[in-house]
Amino acid sequence: MLLILFVSFFILLLINVPIAFSLALACIFALLYDGGIPLTVAPQRIFNGLDSFPLLAIPFFILAGGIMERGGVSIKIINLANALVGHIRGGLAMITVLASMIFGSMTGSSTASTAAIGKIVVPPMNEKGYSKGFSAALVAASGSLGSVIPPSITLIIFGVTASASIGKLLIGGLIPGILMGVSLMLVSYIIAIVKGYPAEKTSFKKLLLSFSDSILALFMPVILLGGIMSGFFTATEAAVVAIIYGGIIGMFVYRKLRLKDLPEIFYETILISSMVILIIGVANLFGWIITSLQLPQILIEFITSLTENEYMIMFLILILLLFVGVFMEASAAIIILTPVLLPITNQIGVDPIHFGVVMIAALAIGVVTPPMGVNLFVASAITNLNVTKVINYIWPFVVALIIALVIITYIPSLVTWLPSWVVK
């Protein structure tokens, strides 16, 4: 039954069947082969996977990201990032990373961050002499930070799947997200020196003006993280606060958001949310089948037969996550692998919050790793550049992100220290 489940799933993926339908069909094939489980179990398990209040945070954060992008928040963030790091050699590259970190803290989506920031920063980078391949690769890599920096949609999905505190998971992703961002900035700086990329002229006056102009936009992550950490509201409620706050400043302060923009924003939100939630529901059925077939126990026995060293076990898990992240959408990977891997990490004493952030960070690297990294294709579309050109420039950034991932994995306090202060 396991063989039919996985072989049919990967065959369907190879012939380009959408992942949600690949998962569903693979589950149905396995259930039909078994014969002892009625097919009525399938819709029941799918519904059970979606019957979760925290999942409401996903469409809410997607809607908040759309409102802020249309409301002029992203351009304010770009201007502030320019004033902060533009004077450093390769400043435009660092602006891209810093802006993606800030914007990622508002949208929770790596794809949304890549698209929003890329449209703004790539044209000036090309004008200043940055190669198109470098610009596209950097935008793709820095966009991946949106999966780790709170409020991350993938962290929310892990929290629902693992029955872990979503508030603690979101706060736990803050320091790792910053570390990954700093690693990308360091690589950008080294490449800028080697290639002779220029620095931007800036001044203290410009910094003050940019800060005052963007201060309302910057209050967004402060309000969200402060509210979650203090226990004033949950992660789901924080998403609603983000929508209201983003709508107010976009419509009445920056005056970029108009009522006629809302139907398109709602449509995009519904489209993206429905795709993500469909995958979550079907992947819950997939996860139930592999759990009922005792795959976690089989995998535990296999890994512990190779080594009982907890550091080596985590290393093997990292290799698995990096490999899976290349070929599978993160939401599906989380729901499929969490029931398998969480018992293993619990057995060796790894904090579930720590493991959740490590898992999401590893899968985030997958969105920029060839051949299936979705951010590579988004960056390729933005820059009108063949994706193979983007791939040629992505490798230094992938290496930097992997080094940051290893540090996060083996220094748990980088993840668990801040959540220890969370009330809820």
Secondary structure, DSSP 8 states (H G I E B T S, - for coil): -HHHHHHHHHHHHHTT--HHHHHHHHHHHHHHHH-SS-TTHHHHHHHHHH--GGGGHHHHHHHHHHHHHHTTHHHHHHHHHHHHHTTSTTHHHHHHHHHHHHHHHHH--HHHHHHHHHHHHHHHHHHTT--HHHHHHHHHHHHGGGGTSSS-HHHHHHHHHHT--HHHHHHHTHHHHHHHHHHHHHHHHHHHHHHT-------HHHHHHHHHHHHHHHHHHHHHHHHHHHTSS-HHHHHHHHHHHHHHIIIIIS----GGGHHHHHHHHHHHHHHHHHHHHHHHHHHHHHHHTTHHHHHHHHHHHH---HHHHHHHHHHHHHHHHHHS-HHHHHHHHHHHHHHHHHHTT--HHHHHHHHHHHHHHHTTSTTT-HHHHHHHHHHT--HHHHHHHHHHHHHHHHHHHHHHHH-THHHHTGGGG---
